[in-house]
Amino acid sequence: MSDKPGMNGADFLLLVDIGTPEAPAYKVVGGQRAATVDETTASIDVSSKDHRARRVIPGRYQSSVSLDALYIPDDEAYQALVEANRQGKLIKIVKQEFGDPVEMADAVVTSISGSFPDQGECEVSVSLDIDGEWEPVGS
């Protein structure tokens, strides 16, 4: 067990590339409130009649990200997400911990939804599916 305390969720940010392939420019999606990263591996059942116990092998790996943020309509990173969703384009995203980029991936924006209550803060929720795997930054 580590001697370090747990991580504050405020120290994790999702950044979106708003630059070009030749000159990437990663920017934090403004007003982030929460981000969830899911990673799963499917199991493939390779059981047979000669053993009672179920046997499995690892199958397809996948990862997805969901992000909740305050609605800031002129935020460049948010606009990049909207544009990618409407045009069906992959985007580059980076996970940042304690101010340092740790992993990056290509992703497709699968949904964007907004909540605009009367006398309440406006929020957006964004869902992304990772294309391939997360890659460590700097290696």
C-alpha positions in Angstrom: 0.0 0.0 0.0 1.2 3.5 -0.8 2.1 6.1 1.8 0.6 8.8 -0.4 -2.9 10.0 0.4 -5.7 9.6 -2.2 -6.0 12.0 -5.1 -8.4 15.0 -5.1 -10.6 14.8 -8.2 -9.8 18.5 -8.9 -6.3 17.4 -9.7 -7.6 15.4 -12.8 -8.4 17.3 -16.0 -9.3 16.4 -19.5 -7.7 18.4 -22.3 -8.7 18.6 -25.9 -6.3 19.3 -28.9 -7.5 22.5 -30.6 -4.3 22.8 -32.7 -3.2 21.0 -35.9 -1.4 17.7 -36.4 1.8 19.6 -37.0 1.3 21.9 -34.0 -0.9 20.4 -31.3 -2.4 22.8 -28.7 -4.1 21.1 -25.7 -6.6 23.1 -23.8 -8.6 22.3 -20.7 -12.4 21.9 -21.2 -13.6 24.9 -19.2 -15.7 24.5 -16.1 -15.0 20.8 -15.6 -16.9 19.4 -12.7 -16.4 15.7 -13.1 -14.8 13.2 -15.4 -15.1 9.5 -15.4 -12.7 7.1 -17.3 -13.9 3.6 -17.8 -11.6 0.8 -19.0 -13.0 -2.7 -19.6 -11.9 -6.0 -21.1 -14.5 -8.5 -22.3 -14.1 -12.1 -21.3 -14.4 -14.9 -23.8 -15.8 -18.1 -22.5 -13.6 -21.0 -23.5 -15.3 -23.6 -21.2 -15.8 -27.1 -22.3 -17.6 -30.2 -21.1 -14.5 -31.8 -19.6 -14.3 -29.2 -16.7 -17.1 -28.0 -14.4 -15.5 -24.6 -13.8 -15.9 -21.8 -16.3 -12.7 -20.9 -18.2 -12.2 -17.5 -19.7 -9.6 -15.6 -21.7 -9.2 -11.9 -22.2 -11.2 -10.4 -25.1 -11.5 -7.0 -26.5 -10.3 -4.0 -24.5 -12.2 -0.7 -24.6 -12.2 2.6 -22.8 -14.6 5.5 -22.6 -14.7 8.9 -21.0 -17.6 11.0 -19.7 -17.2 14.6 -18.7 -19.5 17.0 -16.9 -18.8 20.7 -17.1 -20.4 24.1 -16.7 -21.7 25.3 -20.1 -19.3 27.9 -21.4 -20.5 28.5 -25.0 -17.3 30.2 -26.2 -14.8 27.8 -24.6 -12.5 26.6 -27.4 -12.1 23.1 -26.1 -15.9 22.7 -25.8 -16.4 24.0 -29.3 -13.8 21.5 -30.6 -15.9 18.7 -29.0 -19.1 20.0 -30.6 -17.4 20.3 -34.0 -15.9 16.9 -33.8 -19.3 15.4 -32.9 -21.1 17.2 -35.7 -18.4 16.3 -38.3 -17.8 12.7 -37.1 -14.1 13.3 -36.6 -11.7 11.8 -34.1 -10.1 14.2 -31.6 -7.0 13.9 -29.4 -7.5 14.1 -25.7 -5.0 14.1 -22.8 -5.5 13.1 -19.1 -3.7 15.5 -16.8 -2.9 14.7 -13.1 -1.5 17.3 -10.7 -0.8 19.7 -13.7 1.2 17.1 -15.7 -0.1 15.2 -18.8 0.0 11.5 -18.2 -1.8 9.7 -21.0 -3.3 10.6 -24.4 -5.7 9.0 -26.8 -7.7 9.5 -29.9 -11.5 9.6 -29.2 -14.8 9.9 -30.9 -17.4 12.1 -29.3 -20.5 9.9 -29.0 -22.9 12.3 -27.3 -23.2 15.9 -26.0 -26.1 16.9 -23.9 -27.0 20.1 -22.0 -29.0 21.1 -19.0 -30.3 24.6 -18.8 -32.5 25.0 -15.7 -34.3 28.2 -14.7 -32.3 29.9 -12.0 -29.6 27.3 -12.0 -26.2 26.7 -13.5 -26.1 25.5 -17.1 -24.2 22.2 -17.6 -23.0 19.9 -20.4 -22.3 16.2 -20.4 -20.0 14.8 -23.0 -19.3 11.1 -23.8 -16.3 9.8 -25.7 -15.1 6.4 -26.9 -11.4 5.9 -27.1 -10.1 4.7 -30.4 -7.4 2.0 -29.6 -5.6 2.5 -26.3 -4.4 5.2 -24.0 -0.7 6.0 -24.7 1.7 7.3 -22.0 2.8 10.9 -22.6 6.5 11.4 -23.0 7.5 7.9 -23.9 
